[in-house]
Amino acid sequence: MTHPGGLSLQAFGFSDKGRIREHNEDVVLVMRALGLFAVADGAGGHEAGDVAADAAARSLAKHVEKHAASAPASARALSHLSIDPEARLLSAAFHRAHQDVVNIARAAQSSKGMGTTLVAAYFSEDGERAHIAHVGDSRCYRLRGGHLELLTVDHSIGMDVLEKRPDLDDVVLGSLPRHVVTRAIGMGEDFRVSVQTRPVVAGDRYLLCSDGLSAPLPAWELAEVLRTEHNPESAVSSLIARANAAGGPDNIAAIVVDCARGAERAVPLDRPGLHVGKSAVRGSDPELLILGIEELDLSGRTDGADDDLIRALGLAVKKHKK
C-alpha cells in the first residue's frame, strides 16, 4: 500500500495454535490496501472464542471499509473537540464489532459468554498518522530508531485496581486472580474502547499481538527480533517460533507492519481542546469537569470467590482462558 503522502506499508500476519491449546481462537486481519490491521484473541462460550474473534475481525473490516471514503483524512477536519474523523471511525467500528458479537451470543446458546480482545492499527489516508484502538490485553508495540515502545495499556484487573483503588492492602491484592481482562468485545453493557493517534515516521515498525506472544516472551526478546529480522514475514515467523520454544502455552497471533518512506520526523499532534478550527477556546467553558467517579465500599467484604471481590470493585470482568 502506498499513500498519496508517500507512506508505503508492508505487512504480514499469522496465528498459531501453540503447543498446549487444542483449538486456535486467535484471528489476524491484514488489509494492506485499506491500511487496517488487527489481532483478536477469543475466549469463552463452549469453545466459541474463535467465533467471537472471527466475527469481531470481520465486523471491524466491514465497517471501516464501508465508511472509510466518508471520513475526511486531513488533520484540518478535526472536530471542535479535536477528534480525528478516522480515529472516530475506528472507534465506531469497534462498537459495531462489539454489538455484532453480543447479537451472535444472544442467538445461540453455545455462544453464550463468548468474547474477544481486539487491537487494531488503522493508517490515515494521508499517511501521516496511525490510529491505534484496543480492548483487552492484546497489544500494539512500535519500534522506532531501534527503541521498542508499548503503545497500549492492558485492560486488566491490575491496571483497573491501580487506576481506581491504589489504596487496597496487600491481602486484598493477593486474593485477586491474575489472568483477568476487564474489557472485551462482546462482554458488558458499558462498552469502552481506548483509541489513540500517533504520528508516523519512515522506518517505523509496528507489532500487533495477542498475549500468547507477549506473555511468554520478554520485551527485550521482542525488540531483538524486530530489530534483526529484515521483513515482516520473517519477523512474524521468528516471533511465533520463539513463543512456541518458550512453551507455547496459549494461541499465538502476530502482525508486523513496516512503514517505508513517509515523513522523516514526527510532527506533534494537536492536543485535544486546543485545536478547534476557526472557533476559539471559550472562556466560559469549565476548567475542570469530573465525570463517572464513584466511591467503592469494601467494608462489607467477606472471604469468598474472586468474582465477588471483583464485582465489589466495580469492574466489568471477562476471565481470560487459562
Summary of the structure (lengths in Angstrom):
residues: 322
radius of gyration: 20.2
end to end distance: 37.9
largest distance: 60.8
contacts: 1095
relative contact order: 0.19
helix: 31%
strand: 24%
